[in-house]
């Protein structure tokens, strides 16, 4: 039996829920990184390598990822699901669907969601992951993303 609860309640009770995130690259291979707004309830002011959020009832990972790309950085593209995994980092365990998307450099983020954004090369991002404060999902999702990408021909 499936029970519908808010994400807040799922986190508070440590119930499994679904989250969809996307690694965004431009045509030159640069990776979109952003810093969360200070007014957000979860991980305010932390950096993220991924764009995403909770998957709604009767919504696929892909639909949620596309919706979140519009809501946060204002990007209208269709992300491609790469893999899902049970992520135990962060506030509570959750199924994380990791996508990729080729996006234009012209990003106009919602200032209520995104305080800053920029495009980094992979070496710059690897350094930033060691020096800046990133969300737990960013670390886990990006390391798995790199492993999956390396395994593909």
QUISULVEN-V434300 format. One record per residue. N is the residue number from 0. RES is the residue in three letters. PSI is psi as a letter, one per 30 degrees, with the letter a starting at -180 (* if undefined). NEAR is the number of other ideal C-beta (glycine too) atoms within 8 Angstrom. D_CENTER is the distance of its C-alpha to the mean C-alpha in whole Angstrom. Layout:
n=N res=RES psi=PSI near=NEAR d_center=D_CENTER
n=N res=RES psi=PSI near=NEAR d_center=D_CENTER
This chain:
n=0 res=UNK psi=k near=2 d_center=28
n=1 res=UNK psi=k near=3 d_center=25
n=2 res=UNK psi=k near=4 d_center=24
n=3 res=UNK psi=k near=4 d_center=22
n=4 res=UNK psi=l near=7 d_center=21
n=5 res=UNK psi=l near=5 d_center=19
n=6 res=UNK psi=e near=7 d_center=16
n=7 res=UNK psi=e near=6 d_center=18
n=8 res=UNK psi=e near=9 d_center=20
n=9 res=UNK psi=e near=13 d_center=18
n=10 res=UNK psi=e near=11 d_center=17
n=11 res=UNK psi=e near=7 d_center=20
n=12 res=UNK psi=f near=8 d_center=22
n=13 res=UNK psi=h near=6 d_center=20
n=14 res=UNK psi=k near=8 d_center=20
n=15 res=UNK psi=k near=8 d_center=17
n=16 res=UNK psi=l near=12 d_center=15
n=17 res=UNK psi=k near=11 d_center=12
n=18 res=UNK psi=k near=15 d_center=8
n=19 res=UNK psi=k near=16 d_center=7
n=20 res=UNK psi=l near=15 d_center=3
n=21 res=UNK psi=k near=15 d_center=5
n=22 res=UNK psi=k near=14 d_center=7
n=23 res=UNK psi=k near=13 d_center=9
n=24 res=UNK psi=l near=11 d_center=13
n=25 res=UNK psi=a near=12 d_center=16
n=26 res=UNK psi=f near=4 d_center=19
n=27 res=UNK psi=g near=4 d_center=20
n=28 res=UNK psi=g near=8 d_center=17
n=29 res=UNK psi=k near=10 d_center=16
n=30 res=UNK psi=k near=13 d_center=12
n=31 res=UNK psi=k near=14 d_center=11
n=32 res=UNK psi=k near=13 d_center=10
n=33 res=UNK psi=l near=15 d_center=10
n=34 res=UNK psi=k near=11 d_center=12
n=35 res=UNK psi=k near=15 d_center=11
n=36 res=UNK psi=k near=11 d_center=15
n=37 res=UNK psi=f near=7 d_center=17
n=38 res=UNK psi=f near=5 d_center=18
n=39 res=UNK psi=k near=9 d_center=15
n=40 res=UNK psi=e near=3 d_center=16
n=41 res=UNK psi=k near=6 d_center=13
n=42 res=UNK psi=h near=8 d_center=13
n=43 res=UNK psi=k near=10 d_center=14
n=44 res=UNK psi=f near=9 d_center=15
n=45 res=UNK psi=l near=10 d_center=12
n=46 res=UNK psi=l near=13 d_center=11
n=47 res=UNK psi=k near=14 d_center=7
n=48 res=UNK psi=f near=12 d_center=7
n=49 res=UNK psi=l near=12 d_center=3
n=50 res=UNK psi=k near=13 d_center=3
n=51 res=UNK psi=a near=11 d_center=4
n=52 res=UNK psi=a near=9 d_center=7
n=53 res=UNK psi=k near=9 d_center=10
n=54 res=UNK psi=k near=12 d_center=12
n=55 res=UNK psi=l near=6 d_center=15
n=56 res=UNK psi=k near=4 d_center=19
n=57 res=UNK psi=g near=3 d_center=20
n=58 res=UNK psi=k near=8 d_center=17
n=59 res=UNK psi=l near=6 d_center=15
n=60 res=UNK psi=e near=12 d_center=12
n=61 res=UNK psi=e near=13 d_center=12
n=62 res=UNK psi=e near=9 d_center=14
n=63 res=UNK psi=e near=18 d_center=11
n=64 res=UNK psi=e near=17 d_center=8
n=65 res=UNK psi=e near=11 d_center=11
n=66 res=UNK psi=e near=10 d_center=12
n=67 res=UNK psi=e near=14 d_center=9
n=68 res=UNK psi=e near=17 d_center=9
n=69 res=UNK psi=e near=9 d_center=13
n=70 res=UNK psi=e near=8 d_center=12
n=71 res=UNK psi=d near=13 d_center=10
n=72 res=UNK psi=g near=15 d_center=11
n=73 res=UNK psi=h near=9 d_center=14
n=74 res=UNK psi=k near=12 d_center=13
n=75 res=UNK psi=i near=5 d_center=15
n=76 res=UNK psi=l near=9 d_center=15
n=77 res=UNK psi=j near=6 d_center=14
n=78 res=UNK psi=l near=12 d_center=12
n=79 res=UNK psi=k near=8 d_center=13
n=80 res=UNK psi=k near=11 d_center=12
n=81 res=UNK psi=e near=8 d_center=13
n=82 res=UNK psi=l near=8 d_center=13
n=83 res=UNK psi=l near=8 d_center=12
n=84 res=UNK psi=l near=8 d_center=13
n=85 res=UNK psi=j near=8 d_center=15
n=86 res=UNK psi=k near=13 d_center=13
n=87 res=UNK psi=g near=5 d_center=15
n=88 res=UNK psi=l near=7 d_center=13
n=89 res=UNK psi=a near=9 d_center=13
n=90 res=UNK psi=e near=4 d_center=15
n=91 res=UNK psi=l near=11 d_center=16
n=92 res=UNK psi=k near=7 d_center=15
n=93 res=UNK psi=l near=12 d_center=13
n=94 res=UNK psi=k near=11 d_center=12
n=95 res=UNK psi=j near=14 d_center=9
n=96 res=UNK psi=j near=16 d_center=9
n=97 res=UNK psi=k near=17 d_center=8
n=98 res=UNK psi=l near=15 d_center=8
n=99 res=UNK psi=l near=12 d_center=10
n=100 res=UNK psi=k near=15 d_center=11
n=101 res=UNK psi=j near=7 d_center=14
n=102 res=UNK psi=l near=13 d_center=14
n=103 res=UNK psi=l near=6 d_center=17
n=104 res=UNK psi=f near=7 d_center=17
n=105 res=UNK psi=j near=4 d_center=19
n=106 res=UNK psi=k near=11 d_center=16
n=107 res=UNK psi=i near=5 d_center=17
n=108 res=UNK psi=l near=11 d_center=14
n=109 res=UNK psi=j near=9 d_center=15
n=110 res=UNK psi=f near=7 d_center=17
n=111 res=UNK psi=f near=5 d_center=16
n=112 res=UNK psi=e near=10 d_center=13
n=113 res=UNK psi=k near=13 d_center=12
n=114 res=UNK psi=f near=9 d_center=15
n=115 res=UNK psi=l near=6 d_center=15
n=116 res=UNK psi=l near=10 d_center=13
n=117 res=UNK psi=l near=7 d_center=15
n=118 res=UNK psi=k near=8 d_center=15
n=119 res=UNK psi=k near=10 d_center=16
n=120 res=UNK psi=l near=8 d_center=18
n=121 res=UNK psi=e near=8 d_center=17
n=122 res=UNK psi=e near=6 d_center=19
n=123 res=UNK psi=e near=8 d_center=18
n=124 res=UNK psi=e near=13 d_center=15
n=125 res=UNK psi=e near=8 d_center=16
n=126 res=UNK psi=e near=8 d_center=19
n=127 res=UNK psi=e near=12 d_center=16
n=128 res=UNK psi=f near=12 d_center=15
n=129 res=UNK psi=f near=5 d_center=18
n=130 res=UNK psi=e near=5 d_center=19
n=131 res=UNK psi=l near=6 d_center=16
n=132 res=UNK psi=j near=5 d_center=15
n=133 res=UNK psi=l near=12 d_center=11
n=134 res=UNK psi=l near=11 d_center=9
n=135 res=UNK psi=e near=8 d_center=10
n=136 res=UNK psi=e near=15 d_center=7
n=137 res=UNK psi=e near=13 d_center=7
n=138 res=UNK psi=e near=11 d_center=10
n=139 res=UNK psi=e near=11 d_center=10
n=140 res=UNK psi=e near=15 d_center=8
n=141 res=UNK psi=e near=13 d_center=9
n=142 res=UNK psi=e near=8 d_center=13
n=143 res=UNK psi=e near=11 d_center=13
n=144 res=UNK psi=e near=12 d_center=11
n=145 res=UNK psi=e near=8 d_center=14
n=146 res=UNK psi=e near=8 d_center=17
n=147 res=UNK psi=e near=11 d_center=16
n=148 res=UNK psi=e near=7 d_center=17
n=149 res=UNK psi=e near=6 d_center=20
n=150 res=UNK psi=f near=5 d_center=21
n=151 res=UNK psi=k near=5 d_center=21
n=152 res=UNK psi=* near=1 d_center=24
